[in-house]
Amino acid sequence: MINKDKVITALKQVKDEINPVSGSRKARLRDAVDDAITLLKEQEHSETFIVIDNETGEEANPYNIALYEDWAKHLCYCDMEGWAIEDDGTLLLVDECGRVAYADRKRFKVKWEYD
């Protein structure tokens, strides 16, 4: 997940570096940075996601996957935590014991939802 505070700080530093630029280009750059900061600040809601199984077109069911599918059988099907996404975008199925199974990104797709 992106750390919005760090991005805002970086954008403010970029804005300070724009000062040597002159004319209308400077104004456009400063406006673009201000717009980016505003958009990030407006995103104070949480981001959640659901995982769609491309084989069925339906929301993937972690319980059934852990119970019936070989790649996730080592998970505790009766004690599923759910889905997780690593920083690099890797999709994981996780149980509450901390065990993970790596999901095939061709089979599953992530659908982001915003509050």
VENFEN-V308153 format. One record per pair of residues at least 12 apart in sequence whose C-alpha atoms are under 6 Angstrom apart, sorted by the first residue. I is the first residue (numbers start at 0). J is the second residue. D is the distance in Angstrom with one decimal. If there is no record, write none. Layout:
BEGIN
i/j/d
I/J/D
I/J/D
END
This chain:
BEGIN
i/j/d
7/36/5.8
14/29/5.9
44/114/5.7
46/113/4.9
47/111/5.9
47/112/5.2
48/110/5.4
48/111/4.3
48/112/5.3
49/109/5.9
49/110/5.3
50/108/5.7
50/109/4.7
51/107/5.5
51/108/5.2
52/107/4.8
53/106/5.2
53/107/5.5
62/76/5.2
71/100/5.6
74/94/6.0
78/94/5.9
78/95/5.7
79/94/4.1
79/95/5.6
80/93/5.4
80/94/4.6
80/95/5.0
81/93/5.4
90/102/5.5
END
